[in-house]
Amino acid sequence: MYTETLSPSFVGMTFPQASELCFTKLKLLLLAIEIKSDDGNDSKIAINPRGAKISANTQGFFIAQSADEVKRAWFYCKACHEDVKDETLIKKCKCKNLAVFRKGVRAIQTLGRASDDYSIIENDHITPQFTPPELPKRAQNRVTTIPNSVPNIKTPHRVTLSVKANGGRPSDGNIAQSPSPEYGTYRSQLGRQESAQKAQSQGFPTLKRPTSRGSIVNSTHNSGGLQAGIADDQARDFDFEKTEMKYDSTGMFHWCPSKGLEECILDRNQAAMTVLNGHVVVCLFADPDSPLIGLRNLVMPLRASNFHYHELKHVVIVGSVDYIRREWKMLQNLPKISVLNGSPLSRADLRAVNVNLCDMCVILSAKVPSNDDPTLADKEAILASLNIKAMTFDDTIGVLSQHIPSIHSPLASPIVLQRRGSVYGSNVPMITELVNDSNVQFLDQDDDDDPDTELYLTQPFACGTAFAVSVLDSLMSTTYFNQNALTLIRSLITGGATPELELILAEGAGLRGGYSTLETISNRDRCRVGQISLYDGPLAQYGEGGKYGDLFVAALRHYGMLCIGLYRFRDTSSSVEASSKRYVVTNPPDDFTLLPTDQVFVLIQFDPGLEYLPNRGESMVREEPP
């Protein structure tokens, strides 16, 4: 993963256009760009942003084989390289615009910072864009003070001017008066018009929300008083008793009121009667005094707010309740979590939680490995993995189908099973955490890899069934040379992170719920990693011998999906003995041939769904004309 500044030829393009150009012309995968705020002080990394345009001096985040390949994004010149077919020939050209641009980058940045610090005032009637600590001298010369002997003066615009003059604080006894009511009215109207125009240009509806105590003073004059404990128009817009908090205070994750651990504990019979399906099973080995491993970091990405609530997968933790109780403080505000007090080595407990119907089984260990023999550090995790693979399951639940009209749920909607159950435990989706890299050889009994093979070349790692702590070493090395890489990887894995959220979690209080506002709801609009099948669906035509390059362009143009890799069967034959294991092909070349059984990893745009469409209920109940 590398970063590089995009050349001036990209300026004005949308992100999908730039990403398509990088893939087809430069043979690079552009994942994200750095977007700066209007004032230029803050910046954020936007992954596959919707509607974003490339500005001058924009940083791009790429997946490539080497840093030399990524240099093409900076060297690319439309005038010189538009007709070049061989990407290796895209090198630094002698174009005048490119040389002038790179030479003047530092000067442009300096001018940009200087222009942000000062506000240009063309005439006496336009106010500065920032709030000064005190009025300028020329404004003070035109301001007179009314003595305290005049108590009742109803001049709302004059009170507002007094608040601005004191940096947002009402004056103590004295009220500043403008020389004429027309001047104060003109200033206030002008400020409101500028704010409304700026909000509309950004695509947001204008909101009336209190920005200072001046607005509270005005509401006091108009309504005759404030409701106790509620700030002005919030009292009219919100009913705090009826409004439900569904997300945390930053809007990045789903949130629920605190639940006690006892409410979420299931015994074996309750788990079996729940008929869990399409869930995530966490097999946890831990002693009551084992060090905390932070289960919240595992569950939080599965509760990202860019998922709809019905899309959240139920998480079932199988392990010691005494240990989970110590972790529960950080899990109590995350929805859809259950705990089975049992052992991951017990087949009865695994059958009770329907491990054959789960979407993923994660095997973790919180125990401290002994120093005697490092190969024994992963014995519980390896035994649990082999135990599940040796199990067989009854496939009776597989006969239920959504095509049978006679089977209905209590809500009168057809029962839809998310996935067909696995008959053999070797087909259960599983990932095992290992402390020692060399122990990966024990995970696959049919694996013929040499025991001395590097971890990243072994079959379990390539198929995604093993994860070792040593992988973090390469991540640390990448971060050393590119500090933004960690931010991008964390955003992909955790589903999003903001400085405000990091500060809240660092204080140790856990997630805090918050009421939904326009700002927090907008945080849901971010892409997420997903999988699409080429067996059916709108892109199925590319599964019949199509090329990956054609799939990449079609998915990006028509659906806003950015393809980042394939998930292919290890054995592509249709024989009975063919393995169900898959492996990942990251960013294949554009002439890579596709198969109908392939699955594609994509960055999917957030779909707000019907719940945010205005007047969605009217169209559902409107009668059709005769």
Disulfide bonds with the S-S distance in Angstrom:
none
